[in-house]
Amino acid sequence: MKHDKIPKSKKVKTLGRNLFAKFFGFDQGIDIAQDVAVLHRRNIVIKNIIFMSNILYSLIFFAVSLNSQNQSDWLVTVLFFPLTYAINKLLKTLIAQDKNDKTKQQVAMYVASFYMFLSSILVYIKVYPQDSHLETPAYTLIYYALVVISLYQDKKLLSSSFLSMLTILTMIHFVLTYNIIEMKLSIQQFFEAFITRPEFSDIVLRTVLFIVFYLVVYVIVSIGQQLQEERKKELVKRRQVQDDFSHIVSNLFSVVFSSSYTLLDAKHANQVLAIANKLAEYYNLPEEEKQDLNLYALVHLQYDEIRQVMNQEETLDEINYQKIKEKTELGAKIARRLQLAQKTEDIVRAHLEGSANETFKQNMLKIQPDIHAQIILLSDIYVTLRNVKPYKRPYSHAASMEIFTKELVEYFDYKLQERFLKYDTEIKELYNSF
């Protein structure tokens, strides 16, 4: 069978998504209900963003140095590399020092935030007098720094960062962008002269834009923080319900399996499987359906695989949720298979004891009436009749066939009855081979 080849473009997209999630995914590999784990992951992501930002700053410094005649600009550009390395190393140390300590993670958060807004302002101070073409991109980095800080989804941190940046920006506007020192005027004389100049409108506009930008970001952070809290509450509630459900299922499985222990006979189950497989072949069941039937015939013998579900006492988390879900689904299949085995016992016992009235028969016909279940049921009834049971002696093949033809045919599809009666000799030989 040929396997479909995955398109190269899809592989690249998948690789890209995985890499992005690894370095910039805020929920990657964490429990969102744990505040410290969330903060630790955000610190890691912000550290990676700072690393990318430092590369951008280096490129800006390099561009400034190319257009500058001052050799000291190259010195600053060269010295910037070890400085950014030291910053990233410091952040990495702070973050990794104790990922379960909230105080240390908060220290890392404030260090990263302080570095973001301070570095963006220093880049602007460096670029502005050197290259007017890069002044606007460098100024935009201040807005960029505020956005990066907002990724922490912390309103208090965002507000304090904004006030600090607004104060420093105002100073820069008067000292660097429009140098009041060179005017050699008193503060009163400066303001009287400055408010009539175009630069005053420019500073007011820049300040207003920055405040409006902050307000928009603040609203987004407020909404994001609220959604995160709601998401965390929903997760906690879901885990509580999930934990309760797990205990209920565990108790249910314990009751079902303890009462059905006699149905977990491996030899009996394998005899049923062999005859069911032969009947499926005589019935001309498709190969794929035969494989499903074979798996279902023995699924109840996998009881030990779900013991850990029955013994589960801890609250489930995101890591083992899928595993528990799979085991629970397996338990449901086992319970259905045991129901079919119990149906066999009930039918055989009722007919041998003469208590199988019309109501009983109708109730039995409602239990798993599909053809796959009928094939297993017929095989199980035959094996049960042939084997010894606490309530009956073993019957010969001829006696078993007589009981079937006189009392049990109405439980089965006509075609299945016909195949069973036609190939009864082969079925007898198959049973005797065990």
Residue pairs with C-beta under 8 A, 6 or more apart in sequence:
21 28
22 28
23 45
23 48
24 45
24 48
24 49
25 45
26 38
26 41
26 42
26 45
26 151
27 41
28 41
29 41
30 37
30 38
30 40
30 41
31 37
31 317
31 318
32 38
32 228
32 231
32 232
32 235
33 232
33 235
33 236
33 239
35 102
36 99
36 100
36 101
36 102
36 105
37 99
38 228
39 102
39 105
39 106
39 109
39 152
40 95
40 99
40 100
40 105
42 109
42 151
42 152
42 153
43 91
43 94
43 95
43 105
43 108
43 109
43 112
44 95
45 151
46 109
46 112
46 116
46 148
46 151
46 152
47 88
47 91
47 92
47 95
47 112
49 148
49 151
50 87
50 88
50 91
50 112
50 115
50 116
50 148
51 88
53 116
53 119
53 144
53 148
54 84
54 87
54 88
54 119
57 80
57 84
57 119
57 123
58 77
58 80
58 81
58 84
60 123
60 127
60 134
60 137
60 138
61 73
61 76
61 77
61 80
61 123
61 126
62 77
63 131
63 134
64 73
64 77
64 126
64 127
64 130
64 131
64 134
65 73
65 74
65 76
65 77
67 130
67 131
68 130
68 131
73 130
76 126
87 115
90 111
91 108
91 111
91 112
91 115
94 104
94 107
94 108
94 111
95 105
95 108
97 104
98 104
99 105
109 152
109 154
109 157
110 157
113 149
113 152
113 157
113 161
116 145
116 148
116 149
117 142
117 145
117 146
117 149
117 161
117 164
117 165
117 168
119 145
120 141
120 142
120 144
120 145
121 142
121 165
121 168
121 169
121 172
123 138
123 141
124 135
124 138
124 139
124 141
124 142
124 172
125 172
125 176
126 138
127 134
127 135
127 138
128 135
128 138
128 176
128 177
129 176
142 165
142 169
142 210
143 210
143 213
145 165
146 158
146 161
146 162
146 165
146 213
146 214
146 217
147 217
149 157
149 158
149 161
150 158
150 217
150 220
150 221
152 158
153 221
153 224
153 225
153 228
154 221
154 225
155 218
155 221
155 222
155 225
158 214
158 217
158 218
158 221
159 218
162 214
162 218
165 210
166 207
166 210
166 211
166 214
169 206
169 207
169 210
170 207
173 203
173 206
173 207
174 180
174 203
175 181
177 199
177 203
178 194
178 199
178 203
180 190
180 194
183 190
183 193
185 193
194 200
239 315
239 316
239 317
240 315
242 315
242 316
242 321
243 315
243 316
246 309
246 312
246 316
246 324
246 328
247 312
249 309
249 328
249 331
250 309
250 310
250 311
250 312
253 306
253 309
253 310
253 331
253 335
254 310
256 335
256 338
257 264
257 303
257 334
257 338
260 338
260 341
260 342
263 300
263 338
263 341
263 342
263 345
264 300
264 301
264 303
266 301
267 434
268 383
268 384
268 387
269 297
269 298
269 300
269 301
270 298
270 434
271 383
271 387
271 431
271 434
272 297
272 376
272 379
272 380
272 383
273 294
273 297
273 298
273 379
274 430
274 434
275 379
275 382
275 383
275 427
275 430
275 431
276 293
276 294
276 297
276 375
276 376
276 378
276 379
277 290
277 293
277 294
277 297
278 423
278 426
278 427
278 430
279 375
279 378
279 379
279 416
279 419
279 420
279 427
280 289
280 290
280 293
280 375
281 290
282 419
282 420
282 422
282 423
283 371
283 375
283 415
283 416
283 419
285 293
285 371
285 372
285 375
289 372
292 372
293 372
293 375
293 376
296 333
296 337
296 372
296 376
297 337
297 376
297 379
299 330
299 333
299 334
299 337
300 334
300 337
300 338
300 341
302 330
302 334
303 334
305 327
305 330
306 327
306 328
306 330
306 331
306 334
308 327
309 324
309 327
309 328
309 331
312 324
316 324
336 368
339 367
339 368
340 367
340 368
340 373
340 376
340 377
340 380
341 380
343 364
343 367
343 368
343 377
344 377
344 380
344 381
344 384
345 384
346 364
347 356
347 364
347 377
347 381
347 408
347 411
348 381
348 384
348 385
348 389
348 392
349 391
349 392
350 356
350 360
351 403
351 407
351 408
352 391
352 392
352 403
353 391
356 407
361 410
361 411
364 411
365 411
368 377
371 413
371 416
374 411
374 412
374 413
374 416
375 416
377 411
377 412
378 412
378 416
378 420
381 404
381 408
382 400
382 404
382 427
382 431
383 431
385 394
385 395
385 399
385 400
385 403
385 404
386 394
386 395
386 396
386 397
386 400
386 431
387 394
388 394
395 403
397 424
397 428
397 431
401 421
401 424
404 420
405 421
409 417
412 420
420 427
